[in-house]
Structures are given as structure tokens and as C-alpha cells.
Amino acid sequence: MYGVTNFDVFRWPALRNGTERNMLGLFISALVMPGIPLYYYGEEQGLYVLDNGASNYIFGRQSMPSSTAWKRHGCYILGSQQYFNFPLDKALTGCHDERNELDHFDPTSPPRRLISRFNHLRTVYPALQDGFNLVQWGNKTNFIALPGSNGTLTELGLWYVSRAALPSVQNFTGQHGDQVYLLYTNENKTVNYSFDCKSDGWITSPYVSGTTLRNLFAPFETYDLQDSQSSFFNDSQPPYRGCLPSVTMEPLTFKALVPQEMWVPPRPMLTRFLPGHDSRIVTHDSSNDTTVRISLEFNVEMSCDGVTSAISLTTSSSGSDLTPRIQDGSVTCGTVDGQGSTYLVGDVTSSWHWSAVLADVPDGIIEIKLTQPSNADETDTTHAVDHLLIRKGSPDNVMVFPGADYEKQANALVLENREYSYTHKAKGAQKLRYSWNYGKNYTQWADYEEITHIPEDIIDNCEECFWPGQHIIFQYWADLSASTAHIVHVDRGYDLPRRVPQMLVRGPYNTWGYDKGVPSVMEHKKDGTWEIEIMAQWPSFVQVNVFAFDNYFYGDTDGDGVMERLPPNTVAPNYLNMSVPPQPHLAWALRINDETGRWELEPRGHSVVGAV
């Protein structure tokens, strides 16, 4: 079993040209090396966020369902102690990439299509599935010494090999039973390899001269093999072994060549979806704003009626009476130029589209399921059931816009007839529960309802609820979202937005909270942030927690300016580090945004004033 990554190492797309390197590695593990290909979840989506807390152990375990936490913590700054000159790229700016907070079961992802093609070719060509006769016909490579390699040279260039049945052991028959010719390069630049087939250094192939070969990957170009000076049967007589006179390899790419008569086109595949998988659509008037235009693109011409009939729509709309449908007369089909449908060499591009208007679309989560639509002549299908999501709702619908996690409407939590009530805005949720004591306890999950009624004594007789006013946390779940990361905080009797009742700061400066003469409780400012001024022997560090008896603490293990919540037995240095304040200041004001988890320091005090 061969793969190129797992849960204990970095994700390749995090690096410069990393997705291309990832696909090259999977080409080798899936088609070149005999055995079973190993795929790590998320490779098919190009996931790249790294979430390790130390630079000597790098890994990426990003979730597939939608969650804002992965975007919030998406800017990696720790670097690496393991890898010299670690060429990080996307991982450095992931906190600015909106895609990181969306659902990652995207069937239009380009890496997914290439992996699908790898797997398809293994089912067509026995040599790629079971062939143990792996022969290297040659290579055009050179060695370089990379910085930090301790004298171990790195080989760069072009390799060309073949896979076939092992003689006297395996016997592959049928139209596709012959060997497959594989070329790949790890050069990070475009190189044209051209040689005189009558001179030394020619590119050897496993086929007889005169054979026309065709690439199994886009753009599916052909090559005519010429006579070499080597007899095909090693008897100094014609026919001669085929020579590949010229081939151009783009950076970090690969080709799989077979005789023209053995060539098999790619299956019909979904290449693009507009407005985009898990796109978020703002509803301005839920009573009238009920139409959504969508477009599906494919790599080959499809049956227009076939695509229409292959579509089924499912909604999570919290009891709405609307049932989405394809609007009559809105379907159009035709060719497209394919621009923007992929960023990977070897992947197919869009050539045909199906477009329509969805009518009677309620607020919530809408799944568009595409079940094996057929191509134009109905000789093949996608062999897949693809699931696409769109979310539609008002800006304060947390199921659509997770950033709407605080109820801004005054008096939204109503007290009447000895019970509190709250009218939900989370259209799309199927289940909900609530906490009256900042997450210490939750109710059992219950079916979503328009209005939740909470007995007055649950909140007002809460002995541990020491904070001013009343605060309820509502948590929502839906099957289509596959996530409970949808939370709304609701206050009554408190004017500032808050997601915690307090913030306590502990560190050497106040003997970890035991010195009661030194402040430890942060002040909730008018802008919603929390602040405390700290005077200490610099440099110093602190931890933050919410409840004095809490089993979890907040710090910043990776130094990205966003706090992490970890248990006290973690081996990670989970602190907020504070250096010496710049002259002439004496102290720091620690400021924390409880919405984003971001923290910052602002210098305070003046040495001259202090001396006076």
C-alpha cells in the first residue's frame, strides 16, 4: 500500500506548487508502483490548513464539514524544525481564504477528478491494477545539492517506465491487456525533451516503431514512435524499437501513453458548479426571493434531458411549505470554453453546460443530487452520485452565515407569563438545544421549532449564574450540514455582545490568580472586547480561562494571534506571550475579541511619569 501523506505529516497543498506535487505523488502510488494506492482524506479536496501546535510535528487534520474555526486558525506561522527552508505557501494565508469555512465534500474539486481518473484507469488496464512487471526504460535526470541536505543529492528530471504482466506468472488478455508506458517529471519547470532517434540518448519505449500512442490524461495528445537503432526482438533485424522523438513535460506533471487502439476516454464528469459548492446566498425578502440560478458543467456533451431527470432536490428548511423545483422552460444547454474549470495539468476541462432556474427555493440548506446522468449518445454515465450544496437565508441566519452568532435584536429574549421565549432565525436547522449557564449544561436535542419557551425558574434560580442579565446559547444541527458548529448567543438585561460571562487572566504577575491583590478579571469594554492592564517583570506570559474551576485554558500555542482552548495537561506551551513593552511604556493592555478569539497587546504607562 503506497500513499504520499497521512495524519502525521504535512499536507502537500500547503506548500508552493504543493497540489501539483501531491498529484504527481498519487500518480506514482496509484499507477506506477504495483500495489494498493493509499489516499488520505481531504487530498481529493486540496485541503491545506495545518493545525499542529509545535514546529517539530507538522500535520493537517482539517474537518470536511463546514466550520469557521479552520478559517480562523488558518494562517500558519510556526515554520518547521523538521524541514529545511520549508516552502510554505497557501498555509500562510489560509485565514483569508473563505473556502476554509465551507463544506469540503465538493464533487467538482479538480484533485478529486484526477484521483477518479487514476482509479478508473486501474479498472480498465490490468497492467495498472495488477501488473508486477515494472520496467524502467530510462531517465533524463541530473543531481543537485539542495541547501540543508547534508550532502545527499537530489535527482531531478524525467523518468519513463512501463507496467505489464509478469512473464510466466501473469497473463492479461483482452483489448486493454497490453503494457502501459508512463512518464513523469519532478522538474519545477517546463522542459522539452527532443532527441535524434538515430543517436545515443534517445527516449526508449516498450512498443515497436510506427506505433501511435495517445495520452490517457488531458489534453490527450498523440505521439508517433520512430525507428531507433535497437532491434525490437534483439536480433539486429527490423522491426525496431519505438523511439519517442520529442515530448514536452510541464512542471511536476505526468503522462500515461498507450497505443491508439487501446486508448479509453475519461468518463463523463462534473467539472464545475455555479454558484459554487456550499455557496451562501443572501435572502433579502424571504416571501419573494425564492429563485436561484444554477449551472452544471461537464467535460463532455451530455444529454440535456438526461441531466434534468438525474437531478433531485432535498431541503433542510425547518418546516417551510416550499418545495424547490426546476422552473418550467428555464433549462438551457450548450457548449462552454472551459476557462476556470481546473488548475491542474492532466485534468479535464468543461466543454458543455446545463443551466436552469430553481424555483420555490426556501431559506435553509438545499442539496442538489445528481445521479449518474448520461452523455449525449447515452453510451456512458458519470458512474457517480454527486451531492452539491447551496445555503440561502437572511444575514442573521446562522445556518447560512455562521458569523451571525450573536443576536443583535434588543429584547429578543422575551419574559412573559413566567417563561422566557426566543424566536429562532436558523432556517435550515433540524435539531436544537440550549444552555442557560454558558455551556456547562445543555438540554437534550429536540426538533427545531419557531419559538422556544424556557421556564423562568431555570434561569432565574440558577445559583451558579453569577453574571449580570440572562444569557442563552442555542446550538443547531442539520443532517445536510453534518455539523453542530452553528451557535447563537442571546442576551437579556445586558447591553454588550458577549460570548463568555467573564475572562480571568492568570500568570506569574499575579501568582497564577492566588494573589488577590493583583487584578485578574478582564473588563468588558463598550466595543465588545475584553481588556486588562498588566504590569509584570518582563518578558512574561499569561493564560486565560472563563471559570476559575474550568478544566480548559486559553493560550496561543502557535503564535498566530488567535487563542486555542486546550486542557491543562497539554504538552503544548499554551500561553499568551508578552515581551518587554516598547520605551517609554511600562505595561501592556491585553485585549481579547471573544467573537474571533484574536488577542492583541497595547502598550500602556510612561516611565517618566512612573519615576515622578
N, C-alpha and C positions, 0 to 999 in steps of 0.2 A: 504494500500500500504506500503510495507516494503522494505527497502534497507539498505546498510551499509555505504554509503558515499554520498556526494554531492559536489556542487561547493563551499561550505563554510567551508569545513573541509579538513583535510589532505588526501592524497591518501595512502591507505594501503600498496601498494608495495614499498613505500618509506622507510618502516621500516624493521627491522630484521624479517625474516620469514613473511614478510608482504603480499606477494601474496598468501601464504597458508592461512593466516588469512582471507584475502579477500574472497577466495573461500569458506572457512568454513562459513563465514557470509552469502554469497549468497546462499549456500546450505540451511541454516536455513530460509532465507527470501523467497526462491523460492519453497522449498519442505516441510519444517516443518510447517511454520506459514500459517494458512489459510489467503487468501487474494491475492493481486496482487504484484508480485515481481517488485522492482524498481531497474533499472540499471542506473548508471551514465556513460556517455560516457567515453571511454578510459579504463574502467575496463576490457573489453574484450581484451585489448592490453597490460595490465600490466603497464600503464603509471605511472610514479612515480615522475617526476620533480615537485618541489614545487616553486611557484613564488610569494609568499606573500612578502611584504616589511617590515613587523614587526613581532616580535616573539609572539605577543598576538593574532594573527589572521592568522591561517595557512590554506592554500588552494593550490590546484594544478589545473591549467586550461590550461594544455599543449595542443597545437594545434595538430590536426590529420594530416594535410598535412605537407610536408617536410619544415623545416625551421632551419637554422643554429643557430638562436637565442636561441633555447631551449637547445642546447648542450652548447653554450657559457655561458649561465646563469645557467647551470645545477648543479653546486656544491653548495649545500645549507649549510650555516654555522650559521644561526641565532639562531638555537635551538628553545626552546619553553618555554613560560611563562605559558601556559595552562596545559601542561602535565609534570608530574614529571618523571625525568630520561627517557625522550623521546627517544626510541631506534632506532634512525635513522640509516639507512644503505645505501641503494642504492642512496638515495637523496644526500648523502655527496660527491659522486664521479660521479654524472651524467654528468659533463662537460668532462669526459674522455670516455664516452660511445657513440660510433659512431651511435648507433641506435637512439639516441635522435634527430638527424638531418635528419632522414629518414621519409618516408611516414608511417603512422600508421594505414592504412586500410589493415592490414595483415591478410588474412584468415587462415594462418597456426599458429596463436598465440595459445598456449595451454590454457590460460584462456578463449578464445573465444570458444574452443571446449567444455570445461566443461560447460560453460553457455548454449551452444547449447544443450548439453545433458540434463541439467536441464529442458529447455523449451520443449524438445522432450518428456521427461517423463511426464510432465504435460498434454501433449496431449494424451498420451497412458493410463494413470491411472487416472480415475475420482477422486479418493481419493486425489491425489496430486494437482489436479486442483481446485476442489470444496469442498473437504471433510472438514466439520466443526467439526468432532469428533476427536479432538486431545487429545490423552491419553498418559500421562507419565507412563510407566510401571516400571520405577525405575531409579536409578543413582548410580554410584560408584564414589563419589566425596569427596573432603576434602577442608577445608578452610585454606587459608594462608593470612597473613597480608603483603601486598606489601608496600615498602617504599613510604611515601608521601600520603598514602590512608586515613589518619586521622581516623584510627580505623575501617574503613569499610573493612570487609573481602572479599576476592575474592575466588569464588568457582572454583575449578579445578577438572577435571576428565571426566568420561563417562556418557552420558545420553542416554536412549533408550526410544523411543516413537513410537506411530503409528498414522496414519491418516486414517480415514474411513468416510463413510457416517454417518450423524447424524440420529440415530434411530427415526422412526416415522416422520421424516422431509425429509430426502433424501433417494433415492433408486438408487444405482448404479448397473447396470446389465452388462452382457457380460463377456468375458473371463478375463478381467482385472479389474473387478469391486470390487474385494476384497480389504482389507486393505493393507497398506504398512508399513513395520517395518523399522524405521530409527534410526541409531546410529551415535553419533558424539562426538568428544572429543576436548577440548581446552588445553589438556596437550601438552607441547612442548617437548615431548619425546615419544619414543615407549614404550607402556605398553601392556603386555599380561594379559588379564583378564581370569582366569580359576577358576571354582567353582565346587564343588560337588553338582550335581543336587538333591541329597537326603538330603542336609544340608541347613541351613539358608544362605541367601546371594546369592542364585542362580540368574542368569540373566533371567528375565521373558520375554516371547514373547507373542504376541497376537494369536499364532497359536497352534494347537493341536500337541502333541508329535508325533514323527515319520515323521513330515514334513521335506522335504529337501528344504532349502532356498538357493537362489542364489543372489549374489551381483549385483546390476544394474550398478556398476562402476567397472572399471578395478582394479584388474585382474579377476573379475567376478568369484570369488571363491564360493564354496558351503559350507553349514553347515547343519548337521543333528541334528534336535532337539531331545532331550532325555526326558524320563519321569521325571516329577517333583513330588513333594508331594502334588500338588494342582490339584484338580479335575477341568477339563475344564468347566464343566457345574455346578460347585459348588454344587454337590450332593454327594460328597465323593465316587464317583464311576468313573471307567475308562470311557472314555479316560482322560488322564491327560494333563495339560497344558504343552506346549513345553518349555524346558529349553535349553538355549544356553550354552553348557558346557565350551566353550573356544572361545575367539576372541582376535586377536591382532590388536591394533589400533596404526598406525604410527602417528607421531606428527601432530596435527591440521588437522585431517582427518575425514572422514565420510563414512558411508555405507548406502545403501538402499536395504533391503532384501525383496524378495517376493518368494512365492512358485515357485519351478522349472517350473511348467506348466504355470505360469504367466509371466515368465521372457521374456524380449524383448531385443535383442541385440542392440547395438548402430548402428545408420545409418552409411553408408559409409561416411568417412570424409577425407578431405585433411589434412595430418599431417605434411608435410614438403615440401619445395620448394627449389631447388638448381638452381642457386647460392644464392638465398635468395630474399625475397620481397624487391623491390626498391634497389636492388644491383646496384653498379656503376661499369661499365666495361670500361676500357681504350682502346680506339682505337688508334693503332699506325700507321696504314695506312688505311684510310677510303675507298680506292678503292679496297683493298683486304681483309681487316679484317671485314668480313660480316657474320661470323657464330658464333653462341652461343650455347653451350650445356646446356640443362636444364634437370631437373629430378623432377617428381612429385611423392610423396609418399602418401600412403593411409593406413588406419587401417585394411582394408580387401582386399582380392583379387578382382580386378576389371576386367572388360572386356577391354583387350588391345585395340581392335578396337574401343570400345565404348569411351574410353578416347581420342583416336586420333580424332574421329569425334566430340567430345564435345569441342574441342579446337578451338577458333577463335583468330586471332591476329589483333590488331589495333595499329597503329603507329601515333605518332606525330613527324614528321621528316622534317618539314619545306620544303616541296616540293620535297623530294627525289623521284626518279623514282623507287627505290627498294621497293618491296612488300614482306615482310617476309613470309616464308612458312616452313613447316616441311620437312626436306630434305628426299628425297626418300631413303628407305632402312635403315634409321637411327634409327627407333623405336625399342627399346628393352623393355621387361617387365619381371618381376621376383620378387622373394622374397627378403626381406631385414631383418636385425636383429633388427631394430628399435632403436638402440642406438642413443641417442642425439635428438630424435624427441619430447621429452617432459621432463619437470622438475616437473610436478605436479602429486602427488599420486591421483589415480582415473581416470586420463586421459588415453585415448587410445594411443598406440604407432604404429609406422609404421610397416607394415608387407609385403608390396608389393610396387613396384615402376614401373613407366612408365618413360622412358628416351628417348630423341631424340636430334637431332641437328636442330636448326633453321638456315635456310639459307637465304641469301639476306636480312640480317638484317641491316637497315640503322642506321646512327647515330641519336640519339634522345631518345624519350621515347617510350617503347614498352609495350603494355598491353596484357597479356595472359588471356583470358576469358575462364573459364571452366564451361560449362553449364550442370549441372545435369548429370554427367557421371554415368553409371550403374555398378553394381557389376558383378562378373564373370557369375553368372547364370541369370542375368538380372531380378532379383526379387525386386531390390530396387535401388535407386539412392542417391546421396548426398543431394537431395532436396535443392540445393543451386546453385547460380551463383557466382562463386568466381572470383575475379579480382586480378591478380598479375602484378607487375610492374618490369621492368628492365630498366636501363638507360645506354646508350652506347655513347661514344664520346671521343674526344680528351681531353687532360688535361686542355685545356683552354676553354672548353665548359661549360659555367656557368649553363646551364640547367641540366647538369650531375654532375658537380663538383662546387657547389656554392662558394667554396673558391676562384675560378678563377674570382674574382670580380673586378680585375684591369687589364686593357690592358697593357701588358708589352712590346709589339712591338713598337719600336720607329716610329714616324711619321705614326701611324695607322690612325690618323685623318688627311685626305689629303685636302689641299686647292687648288682648280683648277677651273678656269673659274668662279670665283666669287661665289663658293659654296664649302662647306665642305662635305666630304663624308667619310663614315666608312663602312668597310666590316665586317659583323657580323659573329660570330663563334658559336652562340647559336642554333645549330641544335636541333630541338625539340620544339622550340617556335612557337606559332601560332599568337601571337599578340606582338606588341612592342609600346613603346612610349619613348620620351626622354625629358630631361630637360637641358637647357643651363645655368641655374642660380642656380645650386646646390639644386634643388628640390623645389624652390619657385613656379615655374610654370612647368607644363608638357604639352606636346602636347596631342591631343586626341589619343586613342588607334587605331592602324592601323594594317593591316595584315603584318605578318612577311615578310621581303624582304632580299635579299642577301646583298644589298648595300643601305644605307640610305643617301640621299642627303639633306643637310641643307643649306638654303640660307645664304650667308656670312653676310648680314646685321643683321640677328637675333642675332648673337654672337657679331660681331664687333661693333654694335650700341647699345649694352646693357649698359645703363647708370649705372645700379646697379652692374655690374660685375667688381668689383674693384681689383680682384686678377690677378696676372701675368699669361700670357698664356691663352689658351682656355680649357674649361673643359665641357665635355658632360657626362650625366648619362643616360644610356639606361636601361630600365626596360622591362622584358619579362614575358609573360604569356602563359600557355598551359592548355588545358582542363584536360589532364591526370595528370598534376602536381597539379591542383587545388590550385595554389599559384602564387603570384606575387613577391615572395621573391627571384627573380633572377635579379641581378643588376650588371652592368659593368660600371666602371668609365674609361673614356678615356681622356687623356691629350694631348695637343699640345702646344709647347713652354714652357714646364715646365719639369724639369728633375727628380723630386722626385715623388714617388707614393703618392697620396693624395686622400682622400675621402671627405674632407671638405676644404673650402678655407682658413680658419684660425680657431684658437681656442682662445677664450677670457676667462681669469680667473678673478673671482670676489670674494671678501670676505672681512672680517674685515681688512685685511692687507692693502687693497687699497681703503677702504671705499666703497666697492661694485662697484668699477670701476669709482667712481666720483673723486678720487684723481689721476689726470692725471700725476702727478709726479712719480707715482709708476707703474712699468711695469705691464701690463695686457695681452699683446699679446704674445702667445707662439711662440717659434722659431721652424721652421721645419728643423729637423736635417737630415744629409745625410743618416741615416739608415731608414728614413721614419717616425720616431716618432716625436712627438711634445714635446718641453721642455720649462720650465720656472723656474728660481730660485726665491724662495720666502723666504723673511726674515720677521718674524712676532713675535708677543708676543705669545709664545707657551703655551699650545696647541691651535690650530686654525683649521679653516676649510674653504673650498672654494667651489664655483660652477663653472662649465664650460658651456659656450654656444658658438654658432658659429656666429650668427649675433647679434649685440648689441640690436636690437629690437625683437629678437626671442622670441616666446611665450613658448619655451621649454628649459629646463636646464638639464645639465648632472651632476649627482652625483652618489653616491654608497649607496643606501638605505640599502642594505643587507650586505654590508661589504665583498663581495666575490672577490673584486679586479676587477670587471667588471662594467663599468658605466651603469646606467639606464637613459633613457631620459623621463622626466616627466614634466608636466605643473607646473607653479609656484604656483598654488592654491592647489597642492597636500598636504595632511597632513603628508606625509612621510618625514622624515628628509633627504632630497636628497642632501647630501654634500659629498665631499671628505675630510675625517677627517685626520688631521695631528697632531701627538703627538710631544713631545719635541725631537729634534734631539739628537742622542747619543753623549756623550762627545768624542772629544772636538769640535764637529761641531756646527755651529750656524744657518744653514739654510737647507732647503730642495730644491732639484731639482725635480719638478713634471714632470713625463714623461708619455705620453699617446700614445698608439698604436691605430690609427684610423681604423685599419682593424678589430681588435678583441674587441676594447673597453676596453682593460685592461690598468690599470694605476699603477704606482709604484712611490716610493719615493727613492731618493738617497741623502744621507747627503752631504752637501757642507760647505765650510768655516772652519776656525780654530779659536778658542777662543784666543789663544796666539797671532796669527797674528793680530786679531782684536784689542786686547789690545795694541799691539805695535803701 
